[in-house]
Amino acid sequence: MQILKALPLIAGIFATVIAGVKWLYGQIKEDRNHYEKLYQQKETEVEELKDQINTLKIKIVELKASKDAFFDEEKKQNDS
């Protein structure tokens, strides 16, 4: 008889625990989605910065090559 009286109380506790778990799962899912978006934005920024670095490296190589070619021309003219 005591079990029948306690059954609504047990069901209420069980329902509260289930609702808490569902709420917590929802919060974790929202946080995951938020941080996934931030990660994708940062990943895009990193790719853009890598492209800029590669472009600058190419310009440096071109400048060094043109500088070397300029000095080679001067040496040729001075040697003549």
The first five atom37 places (N, CA, C, CB, O) and aatype in JSON, in Angstrom:
{
  "aatype": [12, 5, 9, 10, 11, 0, 10, 14, 10, 9, 0, 7, 9, 13, 0, 16, 19, 9, 0, 7, 19, 11, 17, 10, 18, 7, 5, 9, 11, 6, 3, 1, 2, 8, 18, 6, 11, 10, 18, 5, 5, 11, 6, 16, 6, 19, 6, 6, 10, 11, 3, 5, 9, 2, 16, 10, 11, 9, 11, 9, 19, 6, 10, 11, 0, 15, 11, 3, 0, 13, 13, 3, 6, 6, 11, 11, 5, 2, 3, 15],
  "atom_mask": [
    [1, 1, 1, 1, 1],
    [1, 1, 1, 1, 1],
    [1, 1, 1, 1, 1],
    [1, 1, 1, 1, 1],
    [1, 1, 1, 1, 1],
    [1, 1, 1, 1, 1],
    [1, 1, 1, 1, 1],
    [1, 1, 1, 1, 1],
    [1, 1, 1, 1, 1],
    [1, 1, 1, 1, 1],
    [1, 1, 1, 1, 1],
    [1, 1, 1, 0, 1],
    [1, 1, 1, 1, 1],
    [1, 1, 1, 1, 1],
    [1, 1, 1, 1, 1],
    [1, 1, 1, 1, 1],
    [1, 1, 1, 1, 1],
    [1, 1, 1, 1, 1],
    [1, 1, 1, 1, 1],
    [1, 1, 1, 0, 1],
    [1, 1, 1, 1, 1],
    [1, 1, 1, 1, 1],
    [1, 1, 1, 1, 1],
    [1, 1, 1, 1, 1],
    [1, 1, 1, 1, 1],
    [1, 1, 1, 0, 1],
    [1, 1, 1, 1, 1],
    [1, 1, 1, 1, 1],
    [1, 1, 1, 1, 1],
    [1, 1, 1, 1, 1],
    [1, 1, 1, 1, 1],
    [1, 1, 1, 1, 1],
    [1, 1, 1, 1, 1],
    [1, 1, 1, 1, 1],
    [1, 1, 1, 1, 1],
    [1, 1, 1, 1, 1],
    [1, 1, 1, 1, 1],
    [1, 1, 1, 1, 1],
    [1, 1, 1, 1, 1],
    [1, 1, 1, 1, 1],
    [1, 1, 1, 1, 1],
    [1, 1, 1, 1, 1],
    [1, 1, 1, 1, 1],
    [1, 1, 1, 1, 1],
    [1, 1, 1, 1, 1],
    [1, 1, 1, 1, 1],
    [1, 1, 1, 1, 1],
    [1, 1, 1, 1, 1],
    [1, 1, 1, 1, 1],
    [1, 1, 1, 1, 1],
    [1, 1, 1, 1, 1],
    [1, 1, 1, 1, 1],
    [1, 1, 1, 1, 1],
    [1, 1, 1, 1, 1],
    [1, 1, 1, 1, 1],
    [1, 1, 1, 1, 1],
    [1, 1, 1, 1, 1],
    [1, 1, 1, 1, 1],
    [1, 1, 1, 1, 1],
    [1, 1, 1, 1, 1],
    [1, 1, 1, 1, 1],
    [1, 1, 1, 1, 1],
    [1, 1, 1, 1, 1],
    [1, 1, 1, 1, 1],
    [1, 1, 1, 1, 1],
    [1, 1, 1, 1, 1],
    [1, 1, 1, 1, 1],
    [1, 1, 1, 1, 1],
    [1, 1, 1, 1, 1],
    [1, 1, 1, 1, 1],
    [1, 1, 1, 1, 1],
    [1, 1, 1, 1, 1],
    [1, 1, 1, 1, 1],
    [1, 1, 1, 1, 1],
    [1, 1, 1, 1, 1],
    [1, 1, 1, 1, 1],
    [1, 1, 1, 1, 1],
    [1, 1, 1, 1, 1],
    [1, 1, 1, 1, 1],
    [1, 1, 1, 1, 1]
  ],
  "atom_positions": [
    [[0.81, -1.19, 0.0], [0.0, 0.0, 0.0], [0.86, 1.26, 0.0], [-0.92, -0.01, 1.19], [0.52, 2.25, -0.64]],
    [[1.96, 1.21, 0.72], [2.85, 2.37, 0.78], [3.46, 2.65, -0.58], [3.95, 2.14, 1.81], [3.71, 3.81, -0.93]],
    [[3.71, 1.59, -1.36], [4.31, 1.76, -2.68], [3.35, 2.51, -3.6], [4.68, 0.4, -3.3], [3.78, 3.35, -4.39]],
    [[2.06, 2.24, -3.5], [1.08, 2.93, -4.33], [1.0, 4.4, -3.98], [-0.3, 2.28, -4.17], [0.77, 5.24, -4.85]],
    [[1.17, 4.73, -2.73], [1.16, 6.14, -2.32], [2.43, 6.86, -2.78], [1.02, 6.24, -0.79], [2.39, 8.06, -3.08]],
    [[3.52, 6.15, -2.84], [4.79, 6.75, -3.23], [4.98, 6.77, -4.74], [5.94, 6.0, -2.59], [5.86, 7.47, -5.24]],
    [[4.17, 6.04, -5.48], [4.31, 5.95, -6.93], [4.23, 7.31, -7.64], [3.24, 5.03, -7.49], [5.06, 7.57, -8.51]],
    [[3.28, 8.2, -7.31], [3.27, 9.52, -7.95], [4.53, 10.33, -7.64], [2.04, 10.29, -7.51], [5.02, 11.07, -8.49]],
    [[5.03, 10.19, -6.42], [6.24, 10.89, -6.04], [7.44, 10.38, -6.85], [6.51, 10.73, -4.54], [8.25, 11.17, -7.34]],
    [[7.54, 9.08, -6.99], [8.62, 8.48, -7.77], [8.5, 8.89, -9.24], [8.6, 6.94, -7.64], [9.5, 9.2, -9.88]],
    [[7.3, 8.89, -9.77], [7.07, 9.29, -11.16], [7.44, 10.76, -11.36], [5.59, 9.05, -11.57], [8.02, 11.12, -12.39]],
    [[7.13, 11.6, -10.4], [7.48, 13.03, -10.48], [8.98, 13.23, -10.48], [0.0, 0.0, 0.0], [9.5, 14.03, -11.26]],
    [[9.66, 12.52, -9.61], [11.13, 12.62, -9.55], [11.74, 12.14, -10.87], [11.69, 11.78, -8.36], [12.65, 12.77, -11.41]],
    [[11.23, 11.02, -11.37], [11.71, 10.46, -12.63], [11.49, 11.45, -13.78], [11.02, 9.13, -12.93], [12.38, 11.66, -14.6]],
    [[10.31, 12.06, -13.84], [10.01, 13.04, -14.89], [10.91, 14.26, -14.77], [8.52, 13.46, -14.81], [11.36, 14.81, -15.78]],
    [[11.18, 14.69, -13.55], [12.06, 15.85, -13.34], [13.48, 15.54, -13.81], [12.07, 16.25, -11.86], [14.13, 16.37, -14.45]],
    [[13.95, 14.36, -13.5], [15.3, 13.96, -13.93], [15.35, 13.89, -15.46], [15.69, 12.58, -13.31], [16.31, 14.38, -16.06]],
    [[14.36, 13.31, -16.1], [14.32, 13.22, -17.56], [14.29, 14.61, -18.18], [13.09, 12.4, -18.03], [15.01, 14.87, -19.15]],
    [[13.48, 15.5, -17.63], [13.41, 16.88, -18.16], [14.75, 17.59, -17.99], [12.29, 17.68, -17.44], [15.17, 18.31, -18.89]],
    [[15.41, 17.39, -16.88], [16.71, 17.99, -16.65], [17.75, 17.49, -17.64], [0.0, 0.0, 0.0], [18.56, 18.27, -18.15]],
    [[17.73, 16.2, -17.92], [18.68, 15.62, -18.88], [18.4, 16.17, -20.27], [18.59, 14.07, -18.88], [19.34, 16.51, -21.0]],
    [[17.15, 16.26, -20.66], [16.8, 16.81, -21.98], [17.24, 18.26, -22.09], [15.28, 16.69, -22.24], [17.77, 18.67, -23.12]],
    [[17.02, 19.04, -21.05], [17.43, 20.45, -21.07], [18.95, 20.56, -21.19], [16.93, 21.18, -19.79], [19.46, 21.35, -21.98]],
    [[19.65, 19.76, -20.41], [21.11, 19.79, -20.44], [21.63, 19.38, -21.82], [21.69, 18.85, -19.35], [22.56, 20.0, -22.33]],
    [[21.04, 18.37, -22.41], [21.42, 17.92, -23.75], [21.18, 19.04, -24.76], [20.64, 16.66, -24.15], [22.01, 19.26, -25.65]],
    [[20.07, 19.74, -24.64], [19.77, 20.86, -25.54], [20.8, 21.98, -25.41], [0.0, 0.0, 0.0], [21.24, 22.54, -26.41]],
    [[21.18, 22.29, -24.18], [22.18, 23.34, -23.95], [23.53, 22.93, -24.55], [22.33, 23.61, -22.44], [24.21, 23.75, -25.18]],
    [[23.9, 21.7, -24.34], [25.18, 21.21, -24.89], [25.15, 21.27, -26.41], [25.48, 19.77, -24.41], [26.14, 21.62, -27.04]],
    [[24.03, 20.91, -27.0], [23.88, 20.94, -28.45], [23.99, 22.37, -28.98], [22.54, 20.31, -28.87], [24.62, 22.6, -30.01]],
    [[23.37, 23.33, -28.29], [23.45, 24.74, -28.69], [24.89, 25.24, -28.61], [22.53, 25.61, -27.8], [25.38, 25.9, -29.52]],
    [[25.57, 24.91, -27.52], [26.96, 25.33, -27.36], [27.84, 24.72, -28.45], [27.49, 24.92, -25.98], [28.71, 25.39, -29.01]],
    [[27.61, 23.45, -28.75], [28.4, 22.79, -29.79], [28.2, 23.5, -31.14], [28.0, 21.31, -29.91], [29.17, 23.75, -31.86]],
    [[26.97, 23.82, -31.47], [26.69, 24.5, -32.73], [27.34, 25.88, -32.76], [25.18, 24.62, -32.96], [27.89, 26.3, -33.79]],
    [[27.28, 26.58, -31.64], [27.88, 27.92, -31.55], [29.38, 27.85, -31.78], [27.58, 28.57, -30.17], [29.93, 28.61, -32.58]],
    [[30.04, 26.94, -31.1], [31.49, 26.83, -31.22], [31.91, 26.26, -32.58], [32.05, 25.97, -30.1], [33.0, 26.56, -33.07]],
    [[31.06, 25.45, -33.17], [31.35, 24.94, -34.51], [31.34, 26.09, -35.53], [30.31, 23.86, -34.92], [32.19, 26.14, -36.42]],
    [[30.39, 27.01, -35.38], [30.34, 28.19, -36.26], [31.58, 29.06, -36.06], [29.06, 29.02, -36.0], [32.18, 29.52, -37.03]],
    [[31.97, 29.28, -34.81], [33.17, 30.06, -34.54], [34.4, 29.39, -35.13], [33.35, 30.26, -33.03], [35.27, 30.06, -35.69]],
    [[34.48, 28.08, -35.02], [35.61, 27.33, -35.56], [35.67, 27.5, -37.08], [35.49, 25.84, -35.2], [36.75, 27.7, -37.64]],
    [[34.53, 27.42, -37.73], [34.51, 27.57, -39.19], [34.93, 28.97, -39.61], [33.12, 27.25, -39.74], [35.64, 29.14, -40.6]],
    [[34.49, 29.99, -38.85], [34.9, 31.36, -39.16], [36.42, 31.52, -39.0], [34.16, 32.37, -38.24], [37.08, 32.11, -39.86]],
    [[36.96, 31.0, -37.93], [38.4, 31.11, -37.7], [39.17, 30.32, -38.75], [38.76, 30.62, -36.29], [40.23, 30.75, -39.2]],
    [[38.65, 29.18, -39.14], [39.3, 28.38, -40.18], [39.35, 29.15, -41.5], [38.55, 27.03, -40.37], [40.35, 29.09, -42.22]],
    [[38.29, 29.86, -41.82], [38.26, 30.69, -43.03], [39.29, 31.81, -42.92], [36.86, 31.29, -43.25], [40.0, 32.09, -43.89]],
    [[39.39, 32.44, -41.76], [40.38, 33.5, -41.55], [41.79, 32.95, -41.7], [40.2, 34.14, -40.15], [42.65, 33.6, -42.3]],
    [[42.04, 31.77, -41.17], [43.36, 31.16, -41.25], [43.72, 30.9, -42.71], [43.41, 29.85, -40.43], [44.85, 31.15, -43.13]],
    [[42.78, 30.39, -43.48], [43.04, 30.12, -44.9], [43.35, 31.41, -45.65], [41.83, 29.41, -45.53], [44.24, 31.44, -46.5]],
    [[42.61, 32.48, -45.34], [42.87, 33.77, -45.99], [44.27, 34.28, -45.62], [41.8, 34.8, -45.57], [45.0, 34.8, -46.47]],
    [[44.64, 34.14, -44.36], [45.96, 34.58, -43.93], [47.07, 33.74, -44.58], [46.07, 34.51, -42.41], [48.13, 34.27, -44.92]],
    [[46.83, 32.45, -44.73], [47.81, 31.6, -45.4], [47.99, 32.05, -46.85], [47.38, 30.12, -45.34], [49.1, 32.09, -47.37]],
    [[46.87, 32.39, -47.51], [46.96, 32.88, -48.89], [47.75, 34.18, -48.95], [45.55, 33.09, -49.47], [48.57, 34.37, -49.85]],
    [[47.51, 35.07, -47.99], [48.25, 36.33, -47.97], [49.74, 36.08, -47.74], [47.7, 37.26, -46.87], [50.58, 36.72, -48.38]],
    [[50.07, 35.17, -46.86], [51.47, 34.84, -46.59], [52.13, 34.29, -47.86], [51.58, 33.81, -45.44], [53.24, 34.68, -48.2]],
    [[51.44, 33.39, -48.54], [52.0, 32.82, -49.76], [52.2, 33.9, -50.83], [51.1, 31.7, -50.29], [53.2, 33.88, -51.55]],
    [[51.25, 34.82, -50.94], [51.39, 35.91, -51.9], [52.59, 36.77, -51.56], [50.11, 36.76, -51.93], [53.36, 37.16, -52.45]],
    [[52.76, 37.08, -50.29], [53.91, 37.89, -49.87], [55.22, 37.15, -50.09], [53.77, 38.29, -48.4], [56.22, 37.76, -50.47]],
    [[55.23, 35.85, -49.85], [56.44, 35.07, -50.09], [56.81, 35.12, -51.57], [56.25, 33.61, -49.63], [57.98, 35.24, -51.92]],
    [[55.81, 35.01, -52.43], [56.06, 35.08, -53.87], [56.63, 36.45, -54.24], [54.77, 34.8, -54.68], [57.56, 36.54, -55.03]],
    [[56.07, 37.5, -53.67], [56.57, 38.85, -53.96], [58.02, 39.0, -53.49], [55.69, 39.92, -53.28], [58.83, 39.62, -54.17]],
    [[58.34, 38.43, -52.33], [59.71, 38.51, -51.82], [60.66, 37.8, -52.77], [59.8, 37.88, -50.41], [61.73, 38.33, -53.09]],
    [[60.28, 36.63, -53.22], [61.13, 35.88, -54.16], [61.3, 36.67, -55.44], [60.52, 34.49, -54.46], [62.4, 36.73, -55.99]],
    [[60.22, 37.29, -55.93], [60.31, 38.08, -57.16], [61.23, 39.28, -56.95], [58.91, 38.56, -57.59], [62.03, 39.6, -57.83]],
    [[61.11, 39.94, -55.81], [61.97, 41.1, -55.54], [63.43, 40.68, -55.43], [61.53, 41.79, -54.25], [64.32, 41.37, -55.95]],
    [[63.69, 39.56, -54.77], [65.06, 39.08, -54.66], [65.62, 38.74, -56.04], [65.14, 37.85, -53.74], [66.77, 39.03, -56.35]],
    [[64.78, 38.12, -56.86], [65.23, 37.75, -58.2], [65.51, 38.99, -59.03], [64.18, 36.86, -58.89], [66.5, 39.04, -59.76]],
    [[64.65, 39.98, -58.93], [64.87, 41.2, -59.72], [66.09, 41.96, -59.19], [63.61, 42.1, -59.69], [66.82, 42.57, -59.97]],
    [[66.3, 41.94, -57.9], [67.46, 42.6, -57.3], [68.74, 41.92, -57.77], [67.37, 42.58, -55.75], [69.69, 42.58, -58.16]],
    [[68.75, 40.59, -57.73], [69.91, 39.84, -58.19], [70.17, 40.09, -59.67], [69.71, 38.35, -57.94], [71.32, 40.24, -60.09]],
    [[69.12, 40.15, -60.45], [69.27, 40.4, -61.88], [69.82, 41.81, -62.1], [67.92, 40.22, -62.61], [70.64, 42.02, -62.99]],
    [[69.37, 42.77, -61.29], [69.85, 44.14, -61.41], [71.35, 44.21, -61.1], [69.07, 45.08, -60.46], [72.11, 44.86, -61.83]],
    [[71.77, 43.55, -60.03], [73.18, 43.57, -59.67], [74.02, 42.8, -60.69], [73.38, 42.97, -58.27], [75.16, 43.18, -60.95]],
    [[73.48, 41.74, -61.26], [74.2, 41.01, -62.31], [74.41, 41.91, -63.51], [73.43, 39.74, -62.71], [75.49, 41.88, -64.11]],
    [[73.41, 42.7, -63.88], [73.53, 43.62, -65.0], [74.59, 44.68, -64.72], [72.17, 44.29, -65.31], [75.38, 45.03, -65.6]],
    [[74.6, 45.19, -63.48], [75.6, 46.2, -63.11], [77.0, 45.62, -63.19], [75.34, 46.74, -61.7], [77.93, 46.28, -63.67]],
    [[77.17, 44.38, -62.73], [78.48, 43.74, -62.78], [78.92, 43.54, -64.23], [78.46, 42.38, -62.04], [80.09, 43.75, -64.57]],
    [[77.98, 43.14, -65.06], [78.31, 42.95, -66.48], [78.74, 44.27, -67.12], [77.1, 42.35, -67.24], [79.7, 44.32, -67.88]],
    [[78.02, 45.34, -66.79], [78.35, 46.65, -67.35], [79.69, 47.16, -66.8], [77.23, 47.66, -67.04], [80.45, 47.77, -67.54]],
    [[79.97, 46.91, -65.55], [81.24, 47.34, -64.95], [82.4, 46.52, -65.47], [81.17, 47.23, -63.42], [83.51, 47.04, -65.63]],
    [[82.18, 45.26, -65.75], [83.23, 44.39, -66.27], [83.6, 44.77, -67.7], [82.79, 42.93, -66.21], [84.74, 44.56, -68.12]],
    [[82.67, 45.31, -68.43], [82.91, 45.62, -69.84], [83.76, 46.83, -70.04], [81.64, 45.81, -70.54], [84.04, 47.21, -71.18]]
  ]
}
